[in-house]
Amino acid sequence: MKRLFTSALLASAAWVGASGVASAQDNPWMVRVRAVAVMPDEGATLKVGSTTLQGDVDISDNYIPELDISYFFTDNIAAELILGVTKHDVDAVHVTVPGALTDAKVPLGSVWLLPPTLTVQYHFKNGTAFKPYVGAGVNATLFFSEKEGPVADKIKYDSSFGPALQAGFDYDLDGQPGGWALNVDVKKVWMNSNVKVDFTSALGATVKADADIDPLLVGVGMAYKF
């Protein structure tokens, strides 16, 4: 994962250099702190062996602090590393297992996600305090501290890699090249994990889920450019 982020950052720097628009910056760094709503757009395919089960997953929303570090290669081009951790409760819903469950809700405990995301942004300059931007990049999500809940014996999530899109704006609060700004940011991140749930005690089987999480992240916070 470290090599992935390093390669992406170097690639973005090379692209900027090749385009011939790089310029010296007096204030190339920006740090943002946001309060973020994490809202999964979840779905899953459940299987026992080669048999597909009826059912889906439900993953809770969460609200977290987020730290973001940006480097401006030019006035318009920046790379941003987005850092945060989030915890979610997970349920299997509308599960039907012949002879065992019918349209059941099965609690699958909780899991923590560490989803560092690197984006390359284009910042629009319009001569005002309002500075919108768009971005695209890559996400790598690690799952940890899995809790299996009261029904399953064990649960395991595989790591995820996927694309990310971003849009937002900074609103300059002091009219200086550096200094403070208000930030509003929206990101869409595509996450997929192969999940293995051991139901040996309850059902005598192991259920595998191909789970899409795909959260929408909406954040508001403060930025400081230096």
N, C-alpha and C positions, 0 to 999 in steps of 0.2 A: 504493500500500500504506500509506503514511504517513497519507493521508486516511482510509483504511478504519479503522485503529486509532484515530485521533483521534475519528472519528465514533462508533465503538463505545464509547469511554470516555465521551464526552459523553452518549450515549444512556443508559448505565448510571447516570451521575450524575443525569440528569433523572428517570429512573425512581425512584431512591431519594428524590429531593426530592419528587416527586409523591405518593409513598406516605406521606409525613409521618412517616417513622421516622428521619430523619437526626438525628444528635446529635454534639456536640463530642467529639473524641477526644484524649486526652493522648498516646497512642502510635499514630498512624494508619498508620505505615509498617512494613512487614515485608520483610525480605530473606531469601531462602532460597538455599542452595547445596546441590545434590543431585548424587549419582552416579546416572546413569540408564542403564538398559538399553533400547535402541531395537530393537523386534522387529517388522519389517514383516509384514503379512498380505497378501502381494502376489498379483497376478493380472494378465493382459494378454490383449488380442486383437491378433494380428499380421496385417497385411495387406500385400500387394504390389498396388498399384492398388486395384481393387475385389475382388480375390481374397483370401479369408481363409485363412491358413496354419494348419496344426496346430502348436501350440507354446504356451509360456508363459514366464514370467520367474521367476528366483530372485534375491532380493535379500538380502544378508548382514545379520545382526544387527550391532549396534555398541554400545559402552559409552562414555559421554561425561559430562563435567561440564556442569551446567546452572545458570544464574543466573535467579532469579525475583524480581520486585519487585511488592509488593502495596500497595494503599492501601485502608484501611478507612474507608468512609463512615459506618458505624455499627458497633456491636459484632458485628452479624450479617452485614453486607453488605460485600464487598470486591471490587476488581478486581485481577487479577493479569496482568502481562506476563511471558511465559516466553521466555527467550532461550537459544540454544545452536546449535552446528553439529555435523553428523554426516556421516561418509563411509561409503559403502556400495559393495561390489563387486556387479556385476550380470552375470547369465548368462541367455541365452535357452536354455530346456531343452525337450526333446522336440520339437525343430523338424524338420518335414518339408517339404522343397522338392522337388517332382518333378524327378527327373533330377540333383539336386545333393546333398541331405541327407536322411537317414532317421533319425528319432528322435535327433537330434544335440544336443549341448550346445555352445553357441557363447558364448565369453566376450565380454562387452560392456564390459569395462573397469570404471571406477569413476566415481562422481559425489559431489560434496559438496552437502549440503542446508543451507540457512538457513531454519528454519521458525518464525519468531516467532509466538506464539499469545497472544491476549488472552481471558481468561475473566472472567466475573462469578460470584462465589462466595457461597454461603450457609453461614455458620459456625454450628453448633449450640452453644449455651451450656447446660452441664449442671451448673455449679458444681464441676467437678473439673478436674484437670490435663489430662484427655483431651478434645481439642477437634476433633471431626470436621467435615468440610465437603464440599460437592458444588459443582460448577461446570459452566458451559457457555459456549462462546464461538466464536471464529473463528480460523482458521489461514491464513497466507499463506506459501507455501514458494517460495523461489528456489533454482534449481539452478545450480551453477557448477563450474568446474574439471573439466569432463567429460573423461575419458580413454576413447578409443574401443576400447582393447584390441588384440589382435594380428590380428583378422580384419576388423573394420569399418574403413572409410576415415575416417568421421566420425560423431559422434552428437550429437544436440541434444535437450534436455529443455525443454518449456514450463513456465512458472510454474503454481502450483496454489493454489486457494482452496477452503476447505472448513470444515465444522464441527468442533468438538472438545468432548469431555466429560471430566470430571475428578472424582475422589473421593480423599479422603485424610484425614489427621489431623495435628495438631500436639500434642505432649505437652510441657506446660510443665515446665521443669527447675528453675526458681528461685522460683516462686510470686509473681512480680511482674507488674504490668500490662504492663510491657515486659520485655525480657530474652530469654533463650535458650530454645529449644524443639527437640525432636527432631521431624523431619518424615518422613512416609511418604506417597507420592503416586502415583496411577495415572491415566494419561490415555489416551484413545483419540482419534486424530486421523485424519480422512479426507482423503487426498491422492490426486489424480489428475493425471497428466501425459500429454500427447501427445508421444510420443518418435519422432524420425525418425533412422533408422540407414542410413547410406550403405554398401551392400555392393557397390558397382560393381566393385571389383577381384575379389572372391571369387565373387559371384553375378550380377553385371551388373544389379543391381536395388537399389532403395531400399525398405526395410521400415519401415512405420509401425506403431507400437504405442500402443494406448490402455491405459495402465498404471495400475492401482490399487496404491498403496503401503500406505496405511491402517495405520500402525504403532501398536502398543501400547507405551507408555512407562511403565516402572516405576522409581521413584526413591526413594532414601533419603538424608537429609541433615540439615542443621542450619538453624534459622531464628533470626533476631534481630528483635525488634519494638521500635520506638523512635518 
